Amino acid sequence: MIYLILHIVLSSCFLVIVRWAQNRKHNIVNVGAVNYITCGIIALFLFLFKPPSTYSEITFILGAINGICYINVFFITIFILPWKGAALTSAVARLAMILPLFAGIVFWGERPTAIQFFGIGLALLSLVLIGQREVGISGKKVPPIIAIIMTIAFLIEGSALIAQEAFKYLGNPNELSVYVLTAFIIAATISFIILVLRRQRPTTPEILIGSALGTVNNIQLIFLLKSLEYLPGFIVFTGASAGSLLITACLAGIFLKERLISVTYTIIVVSIISLILLNL
């Protein structure tokens, strides 16, 4: 359970730090690129510190899928945050856990209860409401294209979670470092190419922020995968989603001073209830 708690705390900080950097007019593309380069470096050191005794093809494949999803969803999220804020953007990412839930039903024979199906319905309702133009940061009219971008982010985030769930069933826990290394080396390589093509050298603050993000990002993934070793996927994904959503919403209000319209708070509560029901 301690792995799950640590994952919840660290993953909650991630979006808040990104939004904080964005509010201070830092080049968020540079910050994101440095983040994944840092992830790759840390993952390499962890791999070299304790290399596994076995290497399987499925671990490389699932890690690669995770890495590609991570880098894509990060840069897509950049466009969502200014309109929807950290709390609602986090809600979309957290509600994506219904996709590995469906994967568990189809591929691994998991059978949700009637209450869990009701939770799925509430989760889908929350996604529809979040996508409405009127729902977001107070005083901003959200462009219609943001709903499409949020849908894409939801699907990509869900694909990353499916890869993590698949590693639990198909991968070898001893190859955890291989999975993490593969995911972040791919993300780091794409990030490095982006920095080279853009020809905009990150500033010192951007390097520091990106490095902090990368450290948080790497460790939270390890804690999530470790949680899946000891707990069922239902508990891990729903617990992480509900907990992170609640903490992110609180941190965004306290540190980012995000002021959402009243209906948005209702949506966040409905999202949390849906995630709790999925765990019953």
Residue frames as qw, qx, qy, qz and C-alpha x, y, z in Angstrom:
[[0.000, 0.883, 0.469, 0.000, 0.00, 0.00, 0.00],
 [0.343, -0.724, 0.081, 0.593, 2.92, 2.37, 0.69],
 [0.366, -0.004, 0.581, 0.727, 3.92, 2.18, -2.99],
 [0.089, 0.670, 0.649, 0.349, 0.42, 3.26, -4.00],
 [0.248, -0.888, -0.266, 0.282, 0.38, 6.17, -1.56],
 [0.392, -0.510, 0.305, 0.702, 3.76, 7.42, -2.78],
 [0.291, 0.273, 0.667, 0.629, 2.59, 7.15, -6.39],
 [0.024, -0.827, -0.554, -0.096, -0.52, 9.18, -5.60],
 [0.308, -0.827, -0.052, 0.467, 1.47, 11.97, -3.95],
 [0.375, -0.345, 0.470, 0.720, 4.10, 12.22, -6.69],
 [0.235, 0.388, 0.713, 0.535, 1.72, 11.96, -9.64],
 [0.061, -0.876, -0.468, 0.106, -0.45, 14.67, -8.09],
 [0.306, -0.726, 0.119, 0.605, 2.51, 17.05, -8.02],
 [0.509, 0.061, 0.577, 0.635, 3.36, 16.49, -11.70],
 [0.188, 0.693, 0.535, 0.446, 0.55, 18.46, -13.38],
 [0.278, -0.923, -0.205, 0.173, 0.65, 21.15, -10.73],
 [0.494, -0.505, 0.305, 0.638, 4.36, 21.76, -11.41],
 [0.387, 0.291, 0.600, 0.637, 3.73, 21.86, -15.16],
 [0.006, -0.849, -0.468, -0.244, 0.91, 24.36, -14.73],
 [0.426, -0.813, -0.033, 0.397, 3.04, 26.42, -12.32],
 [0.480, -0.235, 0.437, 0.724, 5.82, 26.63, -14.91],
 [0.239, 0.534, 0.618, 0.525, 3.30, 27.54, -17.59],
 [0.172, -0.916, -0.360, 0.041, 1.87, 30.36, -15.47],
 [0.405, -0.753, 0.174, 0.488, 5.36, 31.82, -15.09],
 [0.521, 0.808, -0.133, -0.242, 5.82, 31.94, -18.86],
 [0.390, -0.470, 0.744, 0.271, 8.56, 29.33, -19.00],
 [0.523, 0.351, -0.591, -0.504, 8.90, 27.50, -22.32],
 [0.783, -0.181, 0.451, -0.388, 6.87, 24.44, -21.42],
 [0.898, 0.394, -0.187, -0.051, 8.11, 22.46, -24.43],
 [0.349, 0.600, -0.616, 0.374, 11.68, 22.85, -23.16],
 [0.463, -0.405, 0.582, -0.531, 10.56, 21.92, -19.64],
 [0.927, 0.070, 0.181, -0.320, 8.81, 18.80, -20.94],
 [0.770, 0.507, -0.374, 0.101, 11.78, 17.76, -23.05],
 [0.089, 0.564, -0.676, 0.466, 14.21, 18.17, -20.14],
 [0.720, -0.256, 0.394, -0.511, 11.75, 16.22, -17.99],
 [0.976, 0.162, 0.043, -0.139, 11.90, 13.13, -20.22],
 [0.564, 0.590, -0.495, 0.296, 15.65, 13.39, -20.80],
 [0.246, -0.519, 0.625, -0.529, 16.05, 13.40, -17.00],
 [0.884, -0.078, 0.257, -0.383, 13.72, 10.40, -16.77],
 [0.878, 0.405, -0.253, 0.033, 15.87, 8.55, -19.29],
 [0.276, 0.608, -0.607, 0.431, 19.10, 9.30, -17.40],
 [0.501, -0.386, 0.563, -0.532, 17.65, 8.21, -14.04],
 [0.947, 0.096, 0.106, -0.289, 16.15, 5.05, -15.59],
 [0.718, 0.516, -0.438, 0.161, 19.55, 4.19, -17.11],
 [0.004, 0.544, -0.670, 0.505, 21.33, 4.56, -13.76],
 [0.720, -0.204, 0.436, -0.500, 18.70, 2.42, -12.01],
 [0.936, 0.295, -0.120, -0.149, 19.04, -0.22, -14.72],
 [0.553, 0.549, -0.545, 0.310, 22.85, -0.29, -14.46],
 [0.298, -0.520, 0.583, -0.549, 22.71, -0.34, -10.66],
 [0.548, -0.052, 0.790, -0.272, 20.66, -3.54, -10.64],
 [0.427, 0.286, -0.597, -0.616, 20.41, -5.13, -14.11],
 [0.863, -0.038, 0.253, -0.435, 17.85, -7.95, -14.41],
 [0.445, -0.295, 0.825, 0.185, 18.88, -11.51, -15.13],
 [0.438, 0.383, 0.780, 0.231, 16.32, -11.91, -17.92],
 [0.166, 0.374, -0.173, -0.896, 15.09, -9.84, -20.86],
 [0.415, 0.396, 0.818, 0.038, 11.83, -10.57, -22.66],
 [0.156, 0.267, 0.507, 0.805, 10.45, -9.14, -25.86],
 [0.215, -0.736, -0.602, -0.225, 7.07, -8.32, -24.33],
 [0.426, -0.681, -0.237, 0.546, 8.71, -6.08, -21.73],
 [0.289, -0.178, 0.311, 0.888, 10.42, -4.04, -24.45],
 [0.015, -0.446, -0.658, -0.607, 7.20, -3.79, -26.47],
 [0.322, -0.781, -0.535, 0.009, 5.03, -2.68, -23.55],
 [0.434, -0.568, -0.073, 0.695, 7.69, -0.26, -22.31],
 [0.232, 0.047, 0.441, 0.866, 7.96, 1.25, -25.79],
 [0.140, -0.639, -0.632, -0.415, 4.19, 1.73, -25.99],
 [0.420, -0.759, -0.376, 0.327, 4.23, 3.39, -22.57],
 [0.416, -0.375, 0.125, 0.819, 7.05, 5.74, -23.59],
 [0.112, 0.275, 0.544, 0.785, 5.42, 6.79, -26.84],
 [0.267, -0.737, -0.588, -0.197, 2.14, 7.43, -25.03],
 [0.467, -0.643, -0.263, 0.547, 3.86, 9.45, -22.30],
 [0.310, -0.200, 0.230, 0.900, 5.64, 11.84, -24.63],
 [0.035, -0.401, -0.604, -0.688, 2.55, 12.39, -26.76],
 [0.348, -0.740, -0.574, -0.054, 0.11, 12.93, -23.92],
 [0.430, -0.509, -0.185, 0.722, 2.46, 15.42, -22.24],
 [0.151, -0.097, 0.298, 0.937, 2.65, 17.72, -25.23],
 [0.204, -0.516, -0.662, -0.505, -1.08, 17.37, -25.87],
 [0.419, -0.657, -0.544, 0.312, -1.75, 18.29, -22.23],
 [0.315, -0.194, -0.012, 0.929, 0.09, 21.57, -22.75],
 [0.123, -0.263, -0.440, -0.850, -2.78, 22.79, -24.92],
 [0.460, -0.561, -0.659, -0.197, -5.45, 21.73, -22.41],
 [0.479, -0.345, -0.504, 0.631, -4.05, 23.21, -19.18],
 [0.063, -0.009, -0.053, 0.997, -4.58, 26.93, -19.94],
 [0.435, -0.243, -0.396, -0.771, -8.27, 26.31, -20.68],
 [0.753, -0.364, -0.496, -0.234, -9.29, 23.55, -18.30],
 [0.366, -0.738, 0.418, -0.384, -6.79, 24.03, -15.47],
 [0.128, 0.395, -0.897, 0.154, -4.80, 21.40, -13.59],
 [0.493, -0.013, 0.701, -0.515, -7.77, 19.93, -11.72],
 [0.787, 0.408, 0.176, -0.429, -9.94, 19.12, -14.75],
 [0.523, 0.600, -0.591, -0.132, -6.97, 18.07, -16.87],
 [0.109, -0.322, 0.897, -0.283, -6.05, 15.67, -14.09],
 [0.679, 0.151, 0.496, -0.520, -9.63, 14.38, -14.08],
 [0.758, 0.512, -0.238, -0.325, -9.37, 13.41, -17.75],
 [0.331, 0.515, -0.785, 0.098, -6.08, 11.60, -17.15],
 [0.283, -0.191, 0.825, -0.451, -7.43, 9.80, -14.09],
 [0.749, 0.254, 0.315, -0.525, -10.70, 8.76, -15.69],
 [0.548, 0.518, -0.590, -0.288, -8.65, 7.10, -18.44],
 [0.208, -0.295, 0.906, -0.221, -8.30, 4.20, -16.01],
 [0.766, 0.231, 0.380, -0.464, -11.61, 2.84, -17.34],
 [0.650, 0.567, -0.434, -0.261, -9.71, 1.76, -20.48],
 [0.197, 0.356, -0.901, 0.152, -7.43, -0.75, -18.67],
 [0.518, 0.028, 0.648, -0.557, -10.55, -1.80, -16.78],
 [0.794, 0.424, -0.002, -0.436, -12.21, -2.71, -20.10],
 [0.469, 0.543, -0.695, -0.051, -8.98, -4.38, -21.20],
 [0.197, -0.264, 0.866, -0.376, -9.05, -6.48, -18.03],
 [0.711, 0.220, 0.418, -0.521, -12.59, -7.59, -18.85],
 [0.752, 0.551, -0.200, -0.303, -11.81, -8.46, -22.47],
 [0.557, 0.555, -0.611, 0.089, -8.33, -9.97, -22.20],
 [0.191, 0.308, -0.818, 0.447, -7.82, -11.16, -18.63],
 [0.467, -0.356, -0.798, -0.138, -11.27, -12.27, -17.56],
 [0.054, -0.094, -0.524, 0.845, -11.89, -9.63, -14.91],
 [0.189, -0.566, -0.726, -0.342, -15.56, -9.23, -14.01],
 [0.060, -0.211, 0.267, -0.939, -16.76, -5.90, -12.54],
 [0.037, 0.427, 0.828, -0.363, -19.73, -5.90, -10.20],
 [0.098, 0.779, 0.561, 0.263, -22.97, -4.02, -10.84],
 [0.288, -0.889, -0.104, 0.340, -21.71, -1.18, -8.63],
 [0.453, -0.379, 0.425, 0.686, -18.50, -0.98, -10.65],
 [0.296, 0.437, 0.646, 0.552, -20.50, -0.77, -13.87],
 [0.090, -0.922, -0.377, 0.006, -22.42, 2.11, -12.31],
 [0.427, -0.703, 0.168, 0.544, -19.07, 3.70, -11.53],
 [0.442, 0.054, 0.581, 0.682, -18.09, 3.31, -15.18],
 [0.128, 0.747, 0.571, 0.314, -21.29, 5.09, -16.17],
 [0.265, -0.923, -0.138, 0.244, -20.52, 8.00, -13.82],
 [0.507, -0.414, 0.377, 0.655, -16.98, 8.18, -15.17],
 [0.344, 0.353, 0.619, 0.612, -18.25, 8.44, -18.74],
 [0.054, -0.895, -0.432, -0.098, -20.75, 11.11, -17.65],
 [0.418, -0.769, 0.061, 0.479, -17.91, 13.07, -16.04],
 [0.478, -0.106, 0.505, 0.711, -15.90, 12.95, -19.26],
 [0.191, 0.643, 0.588, 0.453, -18.82, 14.28, -21.28],
 [0.228, -0.931, -0.271, 0.084, -19.37, 17.12, -18.79],
 [0.514, -0.567, 0.217, 0.606, -15.68, 18.02, -18.65],
 [0.443, 0.157, 0.561, 0.681, -15.65, 18.32, -22.42],
 [0.120, 0.862, 0.489, 0.054, -18.35, 21.03, -22.41],
 [0.394, 0.559, 0.011, 0.729, -17.18, 24.48, -23.54],
 [0.331, -0.805, -0.025, -0.492, -18.62, 26.17, -20.45],
 [0.852, -0.516, -0.010, 0.085, -16.61, 23.97, -18.07],
 [0.702, 0.344, -0.193, 0.593, -13.14, 25.20, -17.20],
 [0.381, -0.192, -0.318, 0.847, -11.31, 28.07, -15.55],
 [0.057, 0.801, 0.495, -0.332, -13.63, 30.88, -14.53],
 [0.079, 0.816, -0.086, -0.567, -13.86, 33.66, -17.11],
 [0.050, -0.400, 0.738, 0.542, -12.61, 31.62, -20.08],
 [0.810, 0.359, 0.102, -0.451, -14.71, 30.41, -23.01],
 [0.555, -0.305, 0.734, 0.247, -13.20, 27.10, -24.07],
 [0.396, 0.440, -0.518, -0.617, -12.70, 26.59, -27.85],
 [0.929, 0.082, 0.053, -0.358, -14.47, 23.50, -29.32],
 [0.675, 0.490, -0.544, 0.089, -11.14, 22.03, -30.46],
 [0.155, -0.509, 0.710, -0.462, -10.13, 21.54, -26.81],
 [0.829, -0.072, 0.358, -0.423, -12.79, 18.83, -26.39],
 [0.886, 0.412, -0.210, -0.039, -11.26, 16.93, -29.32],
 [0.321, 0.612, -0.622, 0.368, -7.76, 17.34, -27.90],
 [0.484, -0.391, 0.591, -0.514, -8.98, 16.11, -24.50],
 [0.945, 0.112, 0.116, -0.286, -10.49, 13.01, -26.13],
 [0.723, 0.523, -0.418, 0.171, -7.16, 12.23, -27.80],
 [0.013, -0.572, 0.651, -0.499, -5.33, 12.75, -24.50],
 [0.755, -0.217, 0.388, -0.482, -7.82, 10.43, -22.77],
 [0.958, 0.256, -0.070, -0.110, -7.24, 7.65, -25.31],
 [0.540, 0.577, -0.516, 0.331, -3.45, 7.99, -25.24],
 [0.269, -0.508, 0.608, -0.547, -3.32, 8.08, -21.43],
 [0.880, -0.078, 0.259, -0.390, -5.58, 5.03, -21.33],
 [0.858, 0.412, -0.302, 0.049, -3.25, 3.21, -23.73],
 [0.201, 0.583, -0.643, 0.455, -0.31, 3.86, -21.39],
 [0.562, -0.321, 0.535, -0.543, -2.32, 2.44, -18.49],
 [0.956, 0.164, -0.007, -0.245, -3.25, -0.62, -20.56],
 [0.625, 0.524, -0.526, 0.240, 0.46, -1.21, -21.23],
 [0.123, -0.484, 0.666, -0.555, 1.13, -1.05, -17.48],
 [0.798, -0.102, 0.344, -0.484, -1.74, -3.43, -16.75],
 [0.899, 0.357, -0.236, -0.093, -0.51, -5.80, -19.46],
 [0.319, 0.572, -0.669, 0.350, 2.97, -5.81, -17.91],
 [0.525, -0.356, 0.570, -0.523, 1.42, -7.08, -14.70],
 [0.903, 0.103, 0.294, -0.296, -0.06, -10.11, -16.49],
 [0.868, 0.488, -0.049, 0.083, 2.44, -10.71, -19.29],
 [0.314, 0.763, -0.448, 0.344, 5.72, -9.28, -18.02],
 [0.764, -0.156, -0.493, 0.386, 8.28, -10.42, -15.49],
 [0.361, -0.925, -0.114, -0.010, 8.41, -8.29, -12.30],
 [0.706, -0.417, 0.200, 0.535, 12.19, -8.76, -12.27],
 [0.471, 0.293, 0.398, 0.731, 12.31, -6.82, -15.56],
 [0.063, -0.894, -0.388, 0.213, 10.76, -3.70, -14.06],
 [0.275, -0.680, 0.229, 0.640, 13.92, -1.67, -14.70],
 [0.318, 0.058, 0.706, 0.630, 13.91, -2.79, -18.35],
 [0.101, 0.731, 0.658, 0.152, 10.30, -1.64, -18.77],
 [0.166, -0.905, -0.157, 0.358, 10.99, 1.77, -17.19],
 [0.365, -0.458, 0.442, 0.679, 14.24, 2.20, -19.13],
 [0.303, 0.301, 0.733, 0.530, 12.58, 1.38, -22.45],
 [0.035, 0.846, 0.532, 0.003, 9.70, 3.77, -21.79],
 [0.192, -0.915, -0.024, 0.353, 11.85, 6.72, -20.82],
 [0.442, -0.293, 0.523, 0.667, 14.71, 6.19, -23.29],
 [0.280, 0.506, 0.669, 0.467, 12.17, 6.42, -26.11],
 [0.082, -0.933, -0.350, 0.033, 10.57, 9.51, -24.57],
 [0.412, -0.719, 0.186, 0.528, 14.02, 11.03, -23.95],
 [0.467, 0.010, 0.591, 0.658, 15.16, 10.39, -27.53],
 [0.162, 0.722, 0.564, 0.366, 12.08, 12.07, -28.98],
 [0.265, -0.921, -0.178, 0.222, 12.53, 14.96, -26.54],
 [0.488, -0.472, 0.341, 0.651, 16.16, 15.44, -27.55],
 [0.362, 0.322, 0.619, 0.618, 15.17, 15.52, -31.23],
 [0.025, -0.882, -0.455, -0.119, 12.52, 18.15, -30.42],
 [0.377, -0.817, 0.040, 0.435, 15.11, 20.34, -28.67],
 [0.477, -0.190, 0.508, 0.692, 17.52, 20.04, -31.60],
 [0.253, 0.525, 0.639, 0.503, 14.88, 20.86, -34.20],
 [0.127, -0.920, -0.371, -0.006, 13.50, 23.82, -32.27],
 [0.547, 0.354, -0.145, 0.745, 16.98, 25.28, -31.69],
 [0.312, -0.768, 0.050, -0.557, 15.85, 26.90, -28.45],
 [0.464, 0.168, -0.732, 0.470, 18.25, 26.14, -25.65],
 [0.541, -0.680, -0.492, -0.055, 16.48, 25.63, -22.29],
 [0.060, -0.773, 0.292, -0.560, 17.15, 28.30, -19.70],
 [0.177, 0.246, -0.819, 0.487, 18.58, 27.44, -16.28],
 [0.503, -0.026, 0.481, -0.718, 15.14, 27.63, -14.57],
 [0.822, 0.227, -0.216, -0.476, 13.64, 25.42, -17.30],
 [0.558, 0.311, -0.759, 0.126, 16.41, 22.86, -16.79],
 [0.074, -0.177, 0.753, -0.629, 15.83, 22.88, -13.02],
 [0.660, 0.090, 0.258, -0.700, 12.05, 22.57, -13.35],
 [0.792, 0.304, -0.421, -0.322, 12.33, 19.89, -16.02],
 [0.367, 0.308, -0.831, 0.282, 14.83, 17.93, -13.91],
 [0.326, -0.079, 0.648, -0.684, 12.50, 18.08, -10.90],
 [0.774, 0.209, -0.005, -0.597, 9.62, 16.90, -13.08],
 [0.664, 0.363, -0.642, -0.123, 11.72, 14.10, -14.51],
 [0.082, 0.239, -0.855, 0.453, 12.67, 12.85, -11.07],
 [0.531, 0.080, 0.476, -0.696, 9.03, 12.88, -9.94],
 [0.753, 0.336, -0.241, -0.511, 7.85, 11.28, -13.19],
 [0.499, 0.346, -0.794, 0.018, 10.34, 8.43, -13.06],
 [0.035, -0.130, 0.844, -0.519, 9.77, 7.52, -9.43],
 [0.604, 0.122, 0.319, -0.720, 5.96, 7.70, -9.67],
 [0.758, 0.294, -0.439, -0.382, 5.96, 5.19, -12.54],
 [0.359, 0.256, -0.864, 0.241, 8.16, 2.80, -10.57],
 [0.263, -0.021, 0.684, -0.680, 5.84, 3.06, -7.56],
 [0.718, 0.206, -0.009, -0.665, 2.81, 2.43, -9.78],
 [0.702, 0.289, -0.627, -0.173, 4.32, -0.70, -11.29],
 [0.167, 0.190, -0.856, 0.451, 5.43, -1.91, -7.86],
 [0.504, 0.021, 0.414, -0.758, 1.87, -1.37, -6.58],
 [0.787, 0.234, -0.277, -0.500, 0.56, -3.61, -9.35],
 [0.425, 0.282, -0.851, 0.125, 2.86, -6.38, -8.13],
 [0.061, -0.027, -0.828, 0.556, 1.09, -6.52, -4.76],
 [0.366, 0.375, 0.484, -0.701, -2.44, -5.22, -5.40],
 [0.484, 0.497, 0.699, 0.171, -5.17, -5.94, -7.98],
 [0.255, 0.240, 0.350, 0.869, -5.39, -3.57, -10.92],
 [0.224, -0.753, -0.517, -0.340, -8.85, -2.40, -9.80],
 [0.528, -0.753, -0.233, 0.317, -7.49, -1.16, -6.48],
 [0.532, -0.236, 0.174, 0.794, -4.33, 0.38, -7.90],
 [0.184, 0.331, 0.443, 0.813, -5.87, 2.31, -10.80],
 [0.276, -0.764, -0.470, -0.344, -9.00, 3.44, -8.99],
 [0.581, -0.682, -0.218, 0.388, -7.19, 4.33, -5.78],
 [0.477, -0.151, 0.199, 0.843, -4.47, 6.21, -7.65],
 [0.086, 0.487, 0.491, 0.717, -7.01, 8.00, -9.82],
 [0.368, -0.810, -0.423, -0.171, -9.34, 9.13, -7.03],
 [0.608, -0.607, -0.117, 0.498, -6.51, 10.10, -4.70],
 [0.447, -0.030, 0.268, 0.853, -4.50, 11.99, -7.32],
 [0.006, 0.625, 0.492, 0.607, -7.57, 13.80, -8.62],
 [0.444, -0.828, -0.341, 0.021, -8.50, 15.00, -5.13],
 [0.595, -0.512, 0.032, 0.619, -4.95, 16.09, -4.24],
 [0.380, 0.208, 0.385, 0.815, -4.39, 17.79, -7.61],
 [0.111, -0.767, -0.455, -0.438, -7.61, 19.77, -7.25],
 [0.524, -0.799, -0.194, 0.221, -6.58, 20.91, -3.75],
 [0.588, -0.307, 0.193, 0.723, -3.02, 21.82, -4.79],
 [0.274, 0.439, 0.452, 0.727, -4.27, 23.69, -7.86],
 [0.236, -0.857, -0.375, -0.263, -6.60, 25.76, -5.71],
 [0.595, -0.732, -0.058, 0.327, -4.00, 26.49, -3.03],
 [0.545, -0.395, 0.320, 0.667, -0.82, 27.06, -5.02],
 [0.286, 0.217, 0.565, 0.743, -2.09, 28.00, -8.49],
 [0.200, 0.359, 0.310, -0.857, -5.12, 29.96, -7.27],
 [0.105, -0.160, -0.777, -0.600, -7.26, 28.28, -9.91],
 [0.387, 0.243, 0.450, -0.767, -10.85, 29.49, -9.72],
 [0.003, -0.149, -0.892, -0.427, -13.25, 27.15, -11.48],
 [0.489, -0.236, -0.195, -0.817, -16.92, 27.73, -12.19],
 [0.574, -0.271, 0.537, -0.555, -19.25, 26.12, -9.64],
 [0.936, 0.172, -0.022, -0.307, -20.39, 23.22, -11.84],
 [0.550, 0.543, -0.618, 0.145, -16.75, 22.18, -12.23],
 [0.196, -0.398, 0.752, -0.487, -16.47, 21.32, -8.54],
 [0.819, 0.050, 0.316, -0.476, -19.56, 19.12, -8.89],
 [0.822, 0.454, -0.325, -0.112, -17.91, 17.31, -11.80],
 [0.230, 0.533, -0.745, 0.327, -14.76, 16.70, -9.75],
 [0.511, -0.215, 0.641, -0.531, -16.86, 15.23, -6.92],
 [0.893, 0.256, 0.081, -0.362, -18.77, 13.01, -9.39],
 [0.619, 0.558, -0.550, 0.049, -15.44, 11.89, -10.87],
 [0.051, -0.438, 0.790, -0.426, -14.10, 10.93, -7.45],
 [0.717, -0.027, 0.463, -0.520, -17.33, 9.07, -6.58],
 [0.862, 0.401, -0.187, -0.247, -17.15, 7.15, -9.86],
 [0.431, 0.540, -0.692, 0.207, -13.56, 6.14, -9.16],
 [0.335, -0.303, 0.728, -0.515, -14.45, 4.99, -5.64],
 [0.837, 0.145, 0.235, -0.472, -17.39, 2.93, -6.95],
 [0.738, 0.494, -0.450, -0.097, -15.07, 1.24, -9.43],
 [0.201, 0.451, -0.792, 0.360, -13.08, 0.00, -6.46],
 [0.606, -0.191, 0.489, -0.597, -16.02, -1.58, -4.62]]
